[in-house]
Amino acid sequence: MKTVLSIQSQVAGARVGNSVAAFAMERLGVRVFQLPTTILGRRPDHGAPGGGALPAATLASILDGLAEDGLFAEIDAVLSGYLGQADHAAVIVDAVTRIKAANPKALFICDPVLGDEGKLFVSEGIADAVMNGLVPHADWLMPNAFELGLLTGATIDGLETARKAARRIGKPVLVSSIRTAIGLGNLLCAPQSEWFCETARLPRAPKGTGDLLSALYVGRRVRGDAPAIALEGATGSVYDVIVRSLAAESEDLLLPGAQDVLSDPVTWPRARSLELT
């Protein structure tokens, strides 16, 4: 069975981080090992969240437990998201190195959860640990448009600036939340191809949509979907989940209420191939 190690936040009362990623990938038929970087009661934007970050030593000890059971060889991909502390980065890199030694085909996918809408929502220390500690080791990157700008020092104001910035990274990049004339789009930029997939603008979106997109794309790719198909399926599913969440007046992503569209989206936007120049 295809397996992903998902290293992200865990929030008891909200659908973000692993509360989104694990559910979505398992709905696609992918086994998920969940490793929390933080354990919180609620989202920090609601106030004092309760709980806190796991100490780096605890994170490392949990990974050692997986290794002792011989599970590193079964991991096809490591997906990292929100870090609770800067020193988590070194623990993750060490784990990725050991996993790749056990399974040379394993991939490390970094969703550099740093901020959005022009603002950081992590400390400068965590941002530095992600950009300089995790990003150089990643096989794929999955930033939003704001995070792509942080990684490349570029101003991302549309598709063309996103394409130029993503190319400079030199590895496969999935960039989310690119504003277009009709709504929002996701850009998949790889050395030999570029694809863009967009959906209509919605009045708002619950928190966790970036976590959901990353999880769905990774899950589809790990199970064998072609890059453009995975992009289309993930984009359509995220759109459908948002629509259902808004219709239900839910502040959070409506999972598991919308679980059927995770594997079989009603909306299937076509990705268009972009001419390489």
C-alpha positions as CSV (number, residue, x, y, z in Angstrom):
1,M,0.0,0.0,0.0
2,K,1.3,3.5,-0.9
3,T,2.3,5.3,2.3
4,V,2.9,9.0,3.1
5,L,4.5,10.3,6.3
6,S,2.7,13.6,7.0
7,I,4.5,15.9,9.4
8,Q,2.2,18.9,10.2
9,S,0.2,20.6,12.9
10,Q,-2.6,18.8,14.7
11,V,-5.6,20.9,15.9
12,A,-8.3,19.1,17.9
13,G,-11.1,21.6,17.1
14,A,-10.3,22.6,13.5
15,R,-9.7,21.1,10.1
16,V,-6.2,22.2,9.3
17,G,-2.8,20.5,9.0
18,N,-3.0,16.8,9.6
19,S,-6.7,16.9,10.5
20,V,-7.2,17.7,6.8
21,A,-4.2,16.0,5.1
22,A,-4.5,12.5,6.7
23,F,-8.3,12.3,6.0
24,A,-7.9,13.5,2.4
25,M,-5.1,11.1,1.5
26,E,-6.7,8.1,3.1
27,R,-9.9,8.9,1.2
28,L,-7.7,8.4,-1.9
29,G,-6.6,5.0,-0.7
30,V,-3.2,6.1,0.6
31,R,-2.0,5.1,4.0
32,V,-0.9,8.0,6.2
33,F,1.5,8.0,9.2
34,Q,0.6,11.2,11.1
35,L,3.3,13.0,13.0
36,P,2.2,16.2,14.7
37,T,4.6,19.2,15.0
38,T,2.1,20.9,17.3
39,I,-0.9,19.7,19.2
40,L,-3.4,22.6,19.8
41,G,-7.0,22.8,21.0
42,R,-8.1,25.5,18.5
43,R,-6.7,27.7,15.7
44,P,-4.5,30.5,17.0
45,D,-6.5,33.1,15.2
46,H,-9.4,32.3,17.6
47,G,-7.3,33.2,20.6
48,A,-5.0,31.2,23.0
49,P,-5.1,27.8,21.3
50,G,-4.0,25.6,24.2
51,G,-1.4,22.9,23.8
52,G,1.8,23.7,22.0
53,A,4.7,22.5,19.9
54,L,6.2,19.1,20.4
55,P,9.8,19.3,21.6
56,A,12.3,18.4,18.9
57,A,13.5,15.4,21.0
58,T,9.9,14.1,21.2
59,L,9.5,14.4,17.5
60,A,12.8,12.5,16.9
61,S,11.7,9.8,19.4
62,I,8.5,9.2,17.6
63,L,10.4,8.9,14.3
64,D,12.7,6.4,16.0
65,G,9.7,4.3,17.0
66,L,8.6,4.2,13.3
67,A,12.1,3.2,12.3
68,E,12.4,0.5,14.9
69,D,9.2,-1.1,13.5
70,G,10.9,-1.2,10.0
71,L,8.4,1.3,8.6
72,F,10.8,3.7,7.0
73,A,11.2,1.3,4.1
74,E,7.4,1.4,3.5
75,I,7.2,5.2,3.2
76,D,6.8,6.5,-0.4
77,A,6.7,10.2,0.4
78,V,7.3,12.6,3.3
79,L,5.0,15.6,3.3
80,S,6.0,18.4,5.7
81,G,3.8,21.4,6.6
82,Y,3.6,23.7,9.6
83,L,6.5,23.6,12.0
84,G,6.0,24.4,15.6
85,Q,9.6,25.2,16.3
86,A,12.7,26.1,14.2
87,D,14.6,23.0,15.5
88,H,12.0,20.7,13.9
89,A,13.6,21.3,10.6
90,A,16.8,19.4,11.5
91,V,14.8,16.5,12.8
92,I,12.8,16.3,9.6
93,V,15.9,16.4,7.4
94,D,17.5,13.6,9.4
95,A,14.3,11.5,9.1
96,V,14.1,12.1,5.3
97,T,17.8,11.0,5.0
98,R,17.1,7.8,6.9
99,I,13.9,7.1,5.0
100,K,15.6,7.6,1.6
101,A,18.3,5.2,2.8
102,A,15.6,2.6,3.5
103,N,13.7,3.4,0.3
104,P,15.7,5.2,-2.3
105,K,12.5,6.0,-4.3
106,A,10.9,8.0,-1.5
107,L,10.2,11.7,-2.1
108,F,10.4,14.6,0.2
109,I,7.6,17.2,-0.5
110,C,7.8,20.5,1.4
111,D,4.7,22.7,1.9
112,P,6.5,25.7,3.3
113,V,3.7,26.9,5.5
114,L,4.9,30.5,6.3
115,G,2.1,32.9,5.6
116,D,-0.5,34.2,3.1
117,E,-2.0,37.4,1.9
118,G,1.3,39.3,2.4
119,K,1.8,38.3,6.0
120,L,3.9,35.8,7.9
121,F,2.1,33.7,10.5
122,V,5.2,32.0,11.8
123,S,8.2,33.5,13.6
124,E,11.3,34.7,11.7
125,G,13.2,31.7,13.2
126,I,10.8,29.2,11.8
127,A,10.7,30.9,8.5
128,D,14.5,30.8,8.2
129,A,14.4,27.1,9.2
130,V,11.9,26.3,6.5
131,M,13.6,28.3,3.8
132,N,17.2,27.4,4.5
133,G,16.7,24.1,6.4
134,L,13.9,22.2,4.6
135,V,13.6,23.8,1.1
136,P,17.1,22.8,-0.1
137,H,16.4,19.2,0.7
138,A,12.9,19.0,-0.9
139,D,12.2,17.1,-4.1
140,W,9.0,19.0,-4.7
141,L,7.8,22.3,-3.2
142,M,4.2,23.4,-2.7
143,P,4.1,27.1,-1.7
144,N,1.2,29.5,-2.2
145,A,1.9,32.7,-4.2
146,F,3.0,34.7,-1.2
147,E,5.4,31.9,0.0
148,L,6.8,31.6,-3.6
149,G,7.7,35.3,-3.3
150,L,9.5,34.8,0.0
151,L,11.4,31.8,-1.4
152,T,12.6,33.7,-4.5
153,G,12.6,37.3,-3.5
154,A,10.2,38.1,-6.3
155,T,6.9,40.0,-6.4
156,I,4.2,37.5,-7.4
157,D,1.3,39.4,-8.9
158,G,0.0,36.9,-11.5
159,L,0.7,33.9,-13.5
160,E,3.7,35.1,-15.5
161,T,5.6,36.3,-12.5
162,A,4.8,33.1,-10.7
163,R,6.1,31.1,-13.7
164,K,9.4,33.0,-13.8
165,A,9.9,32.7,-10.0
166,A,9.0,29.0,-10.0
167,R,11.5,28.2,-12.8
168,R,14.3,29.7,-10.8
169,I,13.9,27.2,-8.1
170,G,14.9,24.4,-10.4
171,K,12.7,21.6,-9.0
172,P,9.0,20.7,-9.4
173,V,6.8,23.4,-7.8
174,L,3.1,23.5,-7.3
175,V,2.1,27.1,-6.6
176,S,-1.4,27.8,-5.2
177,S,-3.6,30.8,-4.9
178,I,-2.5,32.7,-8.0
179,R,-5.1,35.4,-8.7
180,T,-6.6,35.5,-12.2
181,A,-9.3,37.4,-14.0
182,I,-11.9,34.8,-13.1
183,G,-10.7,33.5,-9.7
184,L,-7.8,31.5,-8.4
185,G,-5.4,29.1,-10.1
186,N,-2.7,26.6,-9.3
187,L,0.5,26.4,-11.3
188,L,2.5,23.2,-11.7
189,C,6.0,24.0,-12.8
190,A,8.4,21.1,-13.7
191,P,11.6,21.2,-15.7
192,Q,9.9,19.8,-18.8
193,S,6.3,21.0,-18.5
194,E,4.1,23.6,-17.0
195,W,0.4,23.3,-16.3
196,F,-2.2,25.8,-15.0
197,C,-5.6,25.0,-13.5
198,E,-8.1,27.6,-12.3
199,T,-11.5,27.8,-10.8
200,A,-14.0,30.6,-10.3
201,R,-13.7,33.1,-7.5
202,L,-15.6,32.3,-4.3
203,P,-16.6,34.9,-1.7
204,R,-14.3,33.3,0.9
205,A,-12.6,30.1,1.8
206,P,-12.2,28.4,5.2
207,K,-8.7,27.9,6.7
208,G,-6.9,24.7,5.6
209,T,-7.4,24.8,1.9
210,G,-3.7,24.9,1.2
211,D,-3.2,21.9,3.4
212,L,-6.0,20.1,1.5
213,L,-4.6,20.9,-1.9
214,S,-1.1,19.7,-1.0
215,A,-2.5,16.5,0.5
216,L,-4.8,15.7,-2.5
217,Y,-2.0,16.4,-5.0
218,V,0.5,14.3,-3.2
219,G,-2.0,11.5,-2.6
220,R,-2.9,11.4,-6.2
221,R,0.7,11.4,-7.4
222,V,1.8,8.7,-4.9
223,R,-1.0,6.4,-6.0
224,G,0.1,6.9,-9.7
225,D,-1.9,9.8,-11.2
226,A,-0.1,11.7,-13.9
227,P,0.9,15.3,-12.9
228,A,-1.7,17.1,-14.9
229,I,-4.5,14.7,-13.8
230,A,-3.4,15.1,-10.2
231,L,-3.5,18.8,-10.5
232,E,-7.0,18.8,-12.0
233,G,-8.4,16.4,-9.5
234,A,-6.9,18.2,-6.5
235,T,-8.0,21.6,-7.8
236,G,-11.5,20.4,-8.4
237,S,-11.9,18.7,-5.1
238,V,-10.7,21.7,-3.1
239,Y,-13.2,23.9,-5.0
240,D,-16.1,21.5,-4.3
241,V,-15.2,21.2,-0.6
242,I,-15.2,25.0,-0.3
243,V,-18.5,25.3,-2.1
244,R,-20.1,22.7,0.3
245,S,-18.5,24.3,3.3
246,L,-19.9,27.7,2.4
247,A,-23.3,26.3,1.6
248,A,-23.4,24.8,5.1
249,E,-22.2,28.0,6.6
250,S,-19.3,26.1,8.1
251,E,-16.3,28.1,9.3
252,D,-14.1,25.0,8.8
253,L,-13.7,22.8,5.8
254,L,-16.7,20.5,5.7
255,L,-15.0,17.1,6.3
256,P,-16.1,14.4,6.4
257,G,-19.4,15.8,5.1
258,A,-17.8,16.4,1.7
259,Q,-15.6,13.3,1.6
260,D,-17.1,11.9,-1.6
261,V,-15.7,14.8,-3.6
262,L,-12.2,14.2,-2.4
263,S,-11.9,11.2,-4.6
264,D,-14.5,12.0,-7.2
265,P,-14.9,15.8,-7.6
266,V,-18.0,17.2,-9.2
267,T,-16.0,20.0,-10.6
268,W,-13.1,18.9,-12.9
269,P,-11.3,22.0,-14.2
270,R,-9.0,21.3,-17.2
271,A,-5.3,22.1,-16.7
272,R,-3.9,23.9,-19.7
273,S,-0.4,23.3,-20.8
274,L,1.7,26.4,-20.9
275,E,4.3,26.9,-23.6
276,L,7.8,26.8,-22.3
277,T,9.9,29.8,-23.4
